[in-house]
């Protein structure tokens, strides 16, 4: 479904990614792991058109994304819940969710998906008319994911969904990730909590300073001594 082939990218003279190749198969959860500065968020920015590769190719379902602008990528079936949530704080929960469907023209489908998102996150139904800036951190994360889901993507990108959240909220969010995947949605998950990510993912890639250093089935990586030592506290 999604494939990056020998992708390099930079912020000016600062190299962010070097010769990175990875793929997200249809219907799978793929985790992208690594320390701060490893290039995880930069990978998502390359996929969404927010960072232009300096080399390599990005394709999604046969479409070349390498030079495609960000606004042309969402309609192809990719949406992202960004790091730090970035909800529209002065808009209500309802308005934020509708913003997620801005590129859609199927009004009946949008109404169905709104009900679906509210069923995934009942707390958003309770806060439906409330300004997003008044929500807790966990509720804002639910809103950010719900807003991304309102685009009805085939591939959902999640950037650090557990960051700064209480364990109970994290469990709820990861249960939702499993649920949307069970319904057929592919997921590319960037997550510093490697143990949690490897529990939910089918496959994982590990980056260090913008380079791929290890990849494989998530269950195998959880048993890898180097991964245990570096990322799982083993």
Secondary structure, 3 states (H helix, E strand, C coil): CEEEEEEEEEECCEEEEEEEEEEECCCCEEEEECCCCCCHHHHHHHHHCCCCCCEEEEEECCEECCCCCHHHCHHHHEEEECCCCCCCCCCEHHHHHHHHCCCCCCHHHHHHHHHHHHHHCHHHHHCCCCEHHHCCHHHHHHHHHHHHHCCCCCEEEEECCCCCCCHHHHHHHHHHHHHHHHCCCEEEEECCCHHHHHHHCCEEEEEECCEEEEEEEHHHHHHCHHHHHHHCCC
